[in-house]
């Protein structure tokens, strides 16, 4: 009985018969926040966000660091939101969702604002 051997075809790199597309180079906006100056997590947040963007091959277009406890207006958060509306950035990255919004209602309002303006899609 003859021995079956696997074929030695070169891999094409196709995915399910479709050519593999180059990943889109996204422009990321990084947002890090702590409540008080004495917290040590701000550098750790920034480092984690930078590593995340590097692993995906994205470009860091904007990076903000904010210190403040429950401020009614977060100046740097507003700047990054405005950059997203103007399409200067494609992705907003935060270390954890509680760093972005003070409450679930606040987070949902932000997402709704972006979806209505059509500036950012949530993934």
N, C-alpha and C positions, 0 to 999 in steps of 0.2 A: 504494500500500500504506500503511495507517495506521501511524502511529508509536506504539509501545508506551511507555507511561509507567508508572513505578513508582507504586504506591499510596502515599498519604500518611497512612497510619494512624498514630495516636498509639501509641507503645510503651506496653504495659501494665505492664511491670516484672515480668511473670510469668516463671517459669523452667520450661520444658517444661509449660506449662499450669497449673502450681501457683503460687498466690500466693507472693510473696517474703516470707519471715518476717524479722522484725526479729532482728538478731543478739543472742544472749544476752549480758547484761552479766556477764562472769566476774570473780571476785575473785581476784587474783593474789598469790602470795607470792614475793618475790624473794630469792634466796640468792646472795650473792657471797662468795668466799673467796680468800685468798692465803696462801702458806706462811709468809712473813716480813713484818715491818713495813716493810722497805725496798723491797718491790715496789710499783710505781706503778700496777698494773692494777686495783686495787679501785675507784677512781672511774670508770674506763673501763667496768668490768663493770656497775656500777650504772646508769650513763648509758645503755648499750646496752639493758639490761633495761627501763628506764623508757620508752625510745623504742619498744621492741617492744610494750609494753602500750598505749601511747598510740595507736599505729597501728591497733590492733585495737579500741580503745574500751573496754578493760578497766579495772577499778579496782584500784589497788594497795592491798591490805588489810594487807599485812605486808611488811616489808623488813628483811633481816638482812645483816650484814657480819661476817665471821669472819676472824681472823688466827691461824694456827697451823700447824705442820708435823706432819702425821701424828698428831694427837691421837687417843687411843683414843676419847674421847667428845667429840663436837662439839656443844656446848651449843646453839648457834643452829640447827644442822641439826635437832636433836631438837625444838626449839620449833616449827619450821616443819612438821615431820612430824606433830607432835601437833595443830597447827592444821588440817592436812589431814584427820586422823582425825576431828576434831570438826566437820568441814565448815564451818569458818570461812573457808577458801579453797577455790577450785575448781581452781586451776592452780598448780603450782610451777615457777618459771622459774629456770634457771641459765645462765650464760654459755656454759659447756662442760661436758660430762659429767664430765670429770676434776676439776672444781671441786666436784662433789657427792660422788663416791665415790672411795675410795682405790684400788679395784680393780674389775674387772668383777664379781667375786663380791659385793662390797659393793653395787654398783649393782643387781644382780639381786635380792639379798636385800631391798633397799628396795622395789623394784617388786613383788616377791612379797608382802611385808608389806601394801602398800597394796591389792593386788588381792584378797587374802584378806579384809581388813577391808571391802572394797567401798567404800572412801572416795574413791579416785581412779581414773579411767580413763586409760589411756595412749593418746596419739594420736600 
